[in-house]
């Protein structure tokens, strides 16, 4: 097994975009950047760059959940007539 070996059951986590007929490369790059940012790869990479204590991970996870809950509540509130 070399360094380029990929397990057949491994999940492909790469971001892939294909050039559509007649599409400009600038548009393709914009689509790639958007897809890449939504995938969360860069965010995960930055988090793994430094050690985080388990208690800090729990705190961050709880804080993020609270933010999502507030954001969703505001969206629902705006949809009500």
C-alpha positions in Angstrom: 0.0 0.0 0.0 1.5 3.2 -1.2 0.7 6.7 -0.1 -1.7 7.1 -3.0 -3.8 4.1 -2.0 -7.5 4.9 -1.4 -9.7 2.3 0.3 -12.6 1.3 -2.0 -15.1 1.9 0.9 -13.5 5.3 1.8 -15.8 8.3 1.4 -14.6 10.8 -1.2 -14.6 14.2 0.6 -13.1 16.2 -2.2 -14.9 19.1 -3.8 -15.4 18.6 -7.5 -16.9 20.9 -10.2 -17.1 20.3 -13.9 -16.9 22.9 -16.7 -20.2 23.3 -18.4 -20.3 23.8 -22.1 -19.8 27.5 -22.9 -19.0 28.4 -19.3 -16.3 30.9 -18.4 -13.5 29.8 -16.1 -14.2 32.7 -13.8 -17.7 31.4 -13.2 -16.3 27.9 -12.7 -13.9 29.2 -10.1 -16.7 31.1 -8.3 -18.8 27.9 -8.2 -15.9 25.9 -6.8 -15.2 28.5 -4.1 -18.8 28.5 -3.0 -18.9 24.7 -2.9 -15.6 24.5 -1.0 -16.7 27.0 1.6 -20.0 25.2 2.1 -18.2 21.8 2.5 -16.5 23.0 5.7 -13.1 21.5 4.8 -11.2 24.7 5.5 -13.0 25.2 8.8 -12.2 21.7 9.9 -8.6 22.1 8.8 -8.2 25.2 10.9 -9.8 23.6 14.0 -7.4 20.6 13.7 -4.4 22.8 13.5 -4.4 23.2 17.3 -5.4 21.0 20.2 -8.7 21.8 21.8 -9.7 20.4 25.2 -12.8 18.2 25.3 -14.5 20.6 27.7 -13.8 23.5 25.2 -15.2 21.3 22.3 -18.4 20.7 24.3 -18.7 24.4 25.1 -18.2 25.4 21.4 -20.7 22.7 20.3 -23.3 24.0 22.8 -22.7 27.6 21.7 -23.1 26.8 18.0 -26.3 24.9 18.7 -27.7 27.9 20.6 -26.8 30.2 17.7 -28.5 27.9 15.2 -31.6 27.7 17.3 -31.8 31.5 17.6 -31.2 31.9 13.9 -33.9 29.4 13.0 -36.4 31.0 15.4 -35.8 34.4 13.8 -36.3 32.9 10.3 -39.6 31.3 11.5 -40.7 34.6 13.1 -40.1 36.5 9.8 -42.2 34.0 7.9 -45.2 34.5 10.1 -47.7 37.1 8.8 
